[in-house]
Amino acid sequence: MSLVGASKGSAVSAPEAQHGRSTPPASVTFKTLLLPVASNSSSPTGLQTLCTTSWRSSIEKRYQIAYFNARHTQPPATIAAAKEAAQAELARIFAKTTVLLSVETRKLSPRDEPTCLYPNQGDCGVPRAFGSWSKEGFKSVMPEFRRLALDVSTDDGQSDVVSFNEMRNFGVYQFSFLPKSWISNASLAC
C-alpha cells in the first residue's frame, strides 16, 4: 500500500484511505487532500474538498499578511524582500507546527480482535487510516509531506511558491489507537 498521492502524480492506491470508497477518483492525491484546489464545483467555497481540513486559506493568509506588512513599512520593502519576509514568517510557523496523523483502523469483521493498544468500545476508531499500514510505510510519509508546495498570490498580483520543507515535527493521533504491531513486546508488557 502507499499513501494517497505520496509519490508525485500517483493516484489513490489504498481504498481504505478514502474511508472505504472502493473506487476512489483517480485525481485524488495527498496534496489535494491537504490543499484542495479551486474548482468549478457547486461547493459554496469553490474548493474541491474531500475528507480533510484545508490548510490552503490559512497558509495563504499568513503569507499575504507578512508580505503586505513588509511592503507597507517605511521605507517600503522591495517585492523580493517582502516575499522573503513572508517566506520567513511561514518557515517560523512551520518550524513550530506538529502534523498529527491518525492511526485509526476498523476491524474488518466483528470476529476480528482489535489491533490497537486501547480499543474504544471494541474497535480502534472509525476510519481505516494509517493504522492499516506498516510502521515503515507510516515513516515514509514524512519526507513526502515535506515535498509538498503551495502556489500563493498577493493583492498586488505577485506570486510565490511556499514549500512545506520546514515542517519537521510529526506525530500520531491518538496514542490509544497505536497498532500493537508498532510497539515492542517489552513495551506492551509494561
N, C-alpha and C positions, 0 to 999 in steps of 0.2 A: 504494500500500500504506500501511497505517497500523499502528501498534503495537497489540498486544493490549491492548484496553481503555484506550488512551491518552486517548481522549476519553470524557467521562462517559457511562456507560451503553452504550458501544459493545461489540459482540461481536467475536470474532476475525475479522479480515478478511484475514489473510495465513496460508494454511495452513502455510507453512514455519515460521511462528513456533511452531507446536506440533510441531516435529520430524517434519514430513512427514505429519501427520494430514490426510486430505483433507476430512473433515467434523468439525471440532472442535466441542465443545459450545458452544452459544450463551451459556452463563452464564460462560464464562471471560473474565476481564478482567485487565488489568495489575495491578490491586490484588489480585485473588485469587491471582495467581501469586506475588506478593511476600509477601502476608499472608493465607495460607489461613485460611478461617473454619471455626468448629465446624460439624460436620455429623452426620448420623445414619449416616455411612458405617461400614463394618466395619473401618476403619483402626484400628490399635491406639491411636493418639493421639487419634482422634475428629476429626482435622483433615482437611479436603479439601486434599490436596497434589497438585500436578500435576507440573510439570517445573522446579522451582526449590527453593531453600532458603527457609525461612520466617524472617522477622525478628520475627514476632509475639511469640514467647516471650521473646526476649532484650530487646526493647523494653519489654514489659510488666514484666519482672523489674526492669530498671533503674529504671523509673518507680516501681514498688512499693517498692523498697528506699529510694530517696530520699524518698518520701512517708512511709514508716514511720519512718525516721530523724528526719525533721523533727517528726513527731507525738510522738516519744518523747524529745525533748530536754527539758531543764529550763530554763525552763518549756516545756510542750508548745506547739508551733506550732498556730495555728488551722488548720482544714481548708483554707481558702483559701490560707494561707501555705505549707502542706505541698504543695498542688498546684502552687503557684508554684515551690517548691524542686525538685519532681520535673520540671516542665517545663524549668527552667533546667539541670538535670542532662542531660536529653535534648538540649537545644539545644547544650550543650557537647560532647556526644558526636557529634551530627550535624555540627557545625562542623568536626570533625577527621576525619570519615569520608569516604572516597573510594569512590564507587559505580563499580565496574568492569563494563562491559557487553561482552559477547562480540561479535566481528565474524566469527566462523567462518562459512564458506559452502561448501557442497559443489558440485562440478561437476555439471551436470545429466546429462552423459553422459561416458564415458571419452574421447571425442574432443575435448571442450572443453579449452581452455587454462586453467590455474589463474588466478584473478583476484587473488590476494594477492601481497604482496611476496616472501615466502619460503615457498613451498609445502612441506608436510611429506609426503613420500612421494607427491608429485604432486598433492596436494589441499590445501585450505585449512581443514582442521578437520573436525569431524564434523557438528554440526547446521547448518542454514541459519539463522543468526541475523541480526544487524544487517548483516552483510556483504552481504546481498541487497538492501539499501536504498541510497538515495542518501545522500550526506553531509548534505544538508539535512534529510532525514527523521530521521536519527540525532540531529541537533542539536535537532529539535523535541521530542524525548522529555524533555529535561531539565526544562523548565517544567512539563510534565505530571506528571513524577515528584514534583516539589515540591508539587503539589496534593493528593497522597495524604494520608490521615489515618487514624488508628487509634483505635478506642474502647478505653480501658483501665478496669479496675476495681481497687479495693483491698480488702483484707481486711475493712475496716470498712464496706463497702457503698457507698463513694463511687465516682463515675465521672468520667472526663475524656476529652478528645479530644487526641491527640498529632498534631501536624502535621509533615509532612516538609519544611516550608518552609525550615528551617535548613540543609538539605543543599545545599551549593554546589559540591562537588568531584565531578566525573565524569571517568571515563577509559575507555580502551579496553583490553580484554584480548584478545588479546595483540598486540604490535607486528608480529610476523611475519605475522599474518593480516590486516593492514590491506589493504583493497581498493586496488589500484593506482589506480583512478579517483579516490580521495580525495587522492592525492598529486600535486603539480605535476610536470611533466616535468623541470624543473630539479632538483627533489629526487630524482627517480628516477635521474637521471644521476650522482648522487654515488656 
